[in-house]
Amino acid sequence: MIRGTNRTPGIARKGGACLLGILFLFSVGCGGGRIAQEKGTITLWETYNNEEHDVFMEIVKSFEEWYAKERGEEVHVRVKRIPFDQHIQKIKFSAITRTAPDIVRVDAGELIDLVYGQIVYDLKEIDPKIEEYLSTFMPVARESVRIPLRHPDGKVRTGVYGIPDQLTGVAIYYNRTMFKEAGIPFPPRTLRELRDADPPWDFKRFREVAKALTKPERNQYGVALNSSLWFSLPFFNAFGADFIKIDPDGKFRCVLDSDSGINALTALASLYWDGSEPGAWLAGAINPDRGFINNKYAMIVSGPWNLKTFRKSGVDFGVTFIPEGPNRREIPVPGGGTIRVGTSTNVGGTDMAILKTTRQPRLCYEFLKYLTRPEVHAKWCNALGQIPVQTLAEPLVDFSGNPDLKVFVEQMRTAVPRPKIPRYGVLEVSIMVPQIERAFRARNRAGVRLALGKAVEEIDRRILRDVNVPR
């Protein structure tokens, strides 16, 4: 399972220096070639936890056996485990020492930095039909690896820079005992139930329920929030707030301070303003996960990584959707057709990328396609209780022992990719968290507008100025 903590998934630890460091180090490291490599051998660096690593190694072994049988050649995939927090630093160091691997597993946000560093393959160069292959992936998964770049002619072109191997996002956990005590019906658990809900499970209803579940005399509050951008994106999405626009001349522009963005953050902040949210995002406060386990918070925003933890804690919980906003969209569903709903979520997860220093790009690509074959990916999901990235694997996944995971799968159908710009660590930690907290403290719409306006100024100055340099 992709592990979640109170930090935002995918935050680069070194902030603004990360991209420039990659550009410099790879220009040094790629100039003189790389260490000698055995034919038929590829090296892969990954950051899986112990349980995931064991399953992954089984898949590696089955690939080697399959390749020998189908191709009549012996191949080897050498796997090296890298701590997640050191992953990017390890990649940069490998460029200097010319020991770069062939494939790296990276967080979706880190992939974008590698793309801007011009060190990973656009997979269209290896397989011109890569878009066709990705057509059976969860829509947001395939969209997350399609990254636009501004070229010297001023035009923006989109490449495909990885193959998703894991996908995650957030939904609403709720305390079933508190709902029952307050006489509040449980919220919907499928998109069809959400579409047909009466009263609708929208933000108005969400706020009403949070108020009804708030009992300060019992140290009980309706909802707990996180002030990070990543955890706030589902609400921006549900209100139809765009983050980045690309002008006709190919320039990237932040538009988060639009009316939709202001409406979204005002709605979120209003939960704090009316006392339903006690300030769980403040330094020193009981964080949402801990407060949910301790029966302090009735609802929190979190992901599937907490399913096992919450079950073990003994809390009686359910999972439902991010409340609907005004941005109602037609969402494709299995079996054909669409369902029109206003919920949305964010995107976390990881991608496998092929470095340009490899001498065997086609063998690397063949391994990544094998990794995401329906039957192989289903084995992964069944063993680890994870959201299928490959939709053809979904019918092969057994959700009977983990019905709450199915809610997350439904929620992920509504997901919108995070902003496709580099320096996510700067965006999250240095820009958005301070301004989201500023908006919470403002206690009025005018303050929210000022906070988002300041965030847009900083994003344009600290990130988009470099993004708009042609590559």
N, C-alpha and C positions, 0 to 999 in steps of 0.2 A: 504494500500500500504506500502511496505517496504520503509521506508524513507531514502533518501540519503542526505548527507551533503558533505562538502569538506574533511571531514575525511574519511578514508577508512572503509567500512563496515567490522565489525568483528574484529577490533583491540582490543585486551585485554588491559585494561587500566593499569594493574599492571605489565605488562611485564614478566620478567624472574621469578619473585617471585611467579607467579600464580600457576604453576604446583606443585612446592614443597609444597606450602601452602595447596593445595588440598590434596596431598598425606598424609601430616601430619594430617590435620584436620579430614579427613575421617577415618584414622586409629584410631583416638581417638573417633570419633563420632559413628562409626559402631560397636565398641566393645561391647557396653552395650545395644544394642537394640535401640528402638525408642519409642516415646510416643504411648499410646494406640490408636488404630484406630477402628472405627466402621466397622463391616462387611458390605460389599457392598458400601463402601464410599472410594473414592480416591481423593487425593488432587493434584491439578495441578497449577504450577506457570507459568505465561505467561507475555510477554512484549509487547502485541499488543497496538496500538494506540486506541483512543476512538472509532473511526468508526469500526475498526477491532474487538475490544472487544465486541461491541454490536452484531455483526454478529456471533461471536464465541459463545456467550452465548445462542443465538438461537439454534445453533448446539448442544450445551451441553444439552439443554432442550429436543431437539428432540431425542438425544441419550438415555436419561433417559426414555422417553416415549417408544421408540422402544424396549429397553431392557426389560422393564416391560411386553410389549406385546409378544415379541418373547421368552423370557426366563422365564417369570412368576415370576420374582424377582424384588424387588425395589432396585435401585442403585442411588447413588448421586455422582456427580463430583463437588467438591468444588474448585472454581477457585480463585486464588489470583494473583493480578496484582503486578508486580515487575518492577521498573524502569530499563531500559536496561543497563544503565551505572553501576548499582549496582547489577546486576543479579548474577554474579559469587561470589561476596562478600557475598551476601545473602545465596547462596548455602553453602559456606564454614561455615558461622556462624550457619546455621541450623544443620550442622554436630556436632558442639560442643554442641549445646543445644538439640540435638536429636529431632529436629522438622522438619527434612527433608521431602519434599513432595514426592509424588510417581512419578510424571512426571514433567519434566522441559522443557520449550521451550528455546532453546539456538541457538545462531549464529553458523553456520557451523564450524567456526574456534574455537569457545569455546568448541564445542562438542569434538574435538580432545584432548583438555586439560583434559576433564573429562574422556575420554577413557584412557589416560595415567595415570590418577589418579586412575584407576581401580574401578570406582564407578558407572558405568552405565552398564546395561545388554547388553551382546551380544544377540541380539534378536533371534539368532539361538538356544539359550538355551530355549526360550519360544516356538518358532515355527521353527522346522527344515526346513520348506518349505518357509521361509521368502523371499528367493531369487525369488521364483516363484511368490509370491505376488507382489514384487517390479518390476517384469518384465514389467508391464504396466505403470511404471512411466517414466518421461522424463529421458533418459539415464544418463545425468549428475547428476540428482537428486539422483538416486539410487546409482550411483558411489560415490557420496560425503559422503554417510554414511557407505561405505565399507572401513574400516580403517585397514591397516596392522600393526602388532606388532611383534617385535622380541621376541621369547620365549627362555626359558633356554637351549633348545637343539640346539639353533642357527638358527632354522628355522623360517621363517616369515609366519604367518597365518593371514588371513583377516577375521574379524568379521563384523557383521552388527549392528551398535550401535544406530540407530534411524530411525525414519520415517519422511521424509521431509514434511513440511507443507507449506512452501513458497519458492519461487525461484526467483532470479533476476540476472541480468547481465547488461552489457553495450553494446551500439551500437553508431553510429554516428548521432548526431543531426546536421542538416544543415539549414542555413538561405535561404529560397526559394527566397526571394527578391534579395539577393546578387547574387545568381546563375543566376537568370533571367537577371539582369542588366549586368552581365558579359557574357551572352550568353552561359552559360554552362548547358547542359542537366541535369535534375535531375538524381541522381544515382538510382540503382535498389532497389526494395522494397520486392522482393520475392527471394528465393534461385534459382528458375528457371531463373528469370531475371538476377541474378548475374552470373549464369553459362553461360548464352548466351550473356552477355554484350559485346558491341563492341563500343569503346575500353573497355577492361576489367577494372572493378573497383578493381584494385590492388594497391599496395603501390606506384608504379611509378605514376599512374594516380592520386592517392590521393595527392601526393606531388606536381604534376603539377597544380592541382586545387587549392591547398592551396596557391601556389605562385601567381596564376592568381587572387585570391581574396584578396591578400594582397595589401593594399593601405595606406602606412604610413602617407601620407599627409592628409588622412581622419581619421586617428587613427583607421584603420580597418585592421584586420589580418586574415589570412586564417584559422588558427586553434589555439586552446588553449589546453595545456596539463596539466596533473597532474603528479607529480613526485612520486606518491605512487606505490608500487609494484602491488597492486590490480588493479589499472587502467592501468597498463602497461602489465599485464599478457596476454590480448588478442593479443598483438603484438608479445610477445614471443611465444605464441601458434601458431600464423599464420606463424611464421618462423620455426616452428618445434623444438623449444628449450625445451629440457627436464629440469626439475628442480632437481629431485631426481632420482637416480638409486639405485637399490638394488642388491648388488653383490651376487655371488653364495654362499658365506659364510653367507649371511643374513645381512650384514652391509649396512646401508644407507649412500649414498655419494651424495653430491651436485655437479652437473655438469653444472651449469648455465653459466660457463665461456667457454662453447664449442663454436665452430665456429658459430653455429646457434644462440646461445644466443648473441654473439658479433654482428652478423649481424642484429638481431632484435633491439637491443638497439642503434646501430649505425644508423639504419634507422629512429628510433624514434627521436633521438637526432639531426639528420640532419635537421629536421623541424625547430629547434631552430637555428641551425648554419646558415641556409640560410635566416633567417629573417621572415619566414612565421609564426613562433610561437614567440610571443614577450616576453616570460618569465612569463607566467601566474602562473607558479609554484613557483615563487620567493616570499619570505616573503614580504608582503605589496602590492603585485600586485593585480589587479582586477581578482578575481577567475573566472574560466571558466563559471560557471552558471550565475553569475552577468554580465559578459561581453557579454554573448550570449543574455541575455535579453536587454542589452543596445546597441545591434547592433555593438559591438566592435569586436566580434569573429564570423567568418562565420561558423565554425564547432567546435564542442566539443565532447568529449567522456563522455557519461552519461547514466543514466538508466531510466526505466519507472516511477520511483518515481517523475520525473520532468515533466511528461506529463501535469498534471493539472496546475502546476505552469506556465509553458511556454504558455499554452493556455490563462490563465488569463492575462498574461503580454501583449498579443496582438502581439507577434512576429510571423511572418509567417514562420513556420518551417516544416521540414520533417524529417523522420528518415530513415537511411540506415545502411548498414552493415559495420563492421570493414573491412578495405580494405584487399584484399587477399594478402597472402604471398606465399612462395614456398611450404608450407606444405599443399598440396591438399589432401583431404580425402573424402571418400564415406560417405555421411551423410544420415542416414535413414529418410524417410519422410512418413507422413500419407498416408495410402492406399497401402503401400508396395513400394519396390524399394529404390534406393538411388540417390543422386545428388552429383557429385564430385565438391567440391569448396575448396578454400583456406582461407576462413574467419574463425574466431573463436572468442570466447568471454570468459569472466571469470565467476565465480560463486559466488553469494552472496545468502543469504537466511537463513532460520532457519529450525531446526529439532526438533522433539519431542523425548526425550530420557526418558527411564524408569530407575530410580535409584535402585541400588541393595538393598537399605534399605526397599523397599516396601514389604508388606506382600501379595499383590494381583497383581502379575505381569501379570497374564492372563487377569484379568479385565482391567488393564491398556492397554494391547495390543489390546484388543477388542475395546476399545474406540478409539485408534489411527487408527485402521483399519476402523472404522465407519467414523472418521473425513476425511479420504481420499477416501471414496467411490465416484464413479464417480458423482452420482447425488448430493451428499452432497458437494463435492469439487466444482462442477459447480455452485452451489448456492453461495458459497464463492467468486468465481472468478467473477461472474456476478454482485454481490453486490459491490465489491471493485475494479473491474478493474485490476485483477492480472493475472499473467502468470500461466496457469495450470501446476501443478506438476504431476498430474495424466493424462496421455494421453487419457484415456477413457473418461475423462470429457471434453476434448477439443471440440468435436462435439456439446456439450451441452452449450458451452459458446458463447454468442452473441458479436461478435466483430464489428457489424455494426456501433455502436456509438463511437467506439474507434479503428479505423483502424490502428493507429500507434502502438498500443499494439501488433497487429498481427505481425508487423515487429520484435518486440522484441521476440515474441514466435518463429519465424523463426530463429532469431539469436541464441536463446538458444539451438536449436538443434545442434549447432556447438560447444557448450561450452566444456571446459576442466576443471576438478576440480582444485582448488588451491592446493598447496603442502600439502600433508597429514603428516604434522609434527606439533608438539605442539609449544607453545610460539609464536604464530603468531604476537602478539604485538611487541615482540623483533625483529622478522624477518622483519616486516614492518617498524616500526618507528626507531629502533636503527641501523639496518643494511642496508636495501635496499634503503630507501629514501635518506640517505646521499650519497650512492654510485651511485644511479641514477642521482642525482643532480651533483655529481662529473663528471659523464660521459657527462652530458649536457654541463658542463662548459669546458670540455677538448677540444672540437671542433676538435677532430680527433679520428680515430679508435684505435690508440695505447692507448689513454686515456681511451677509453671505455673498452678495454681489461684489463687495470690495475684496473679499478673500479670494474669490475665483478670478477676479481681474488681476490681482497680484500674482496668482499662480500662472496665469497665461503669460504675463510679462516675463516671469522667470523661465518658463518653458521655452519661449521664443529666444531668450538671450542665452540660456545655458545648454540647450539641446538642439533646437531647430536651426540655429545659425550654422551649426556644423552639418546637420542633415541636408541643408539646402546647398551645400557645396557639391557640384556634380562629381560623379564617380564613373 
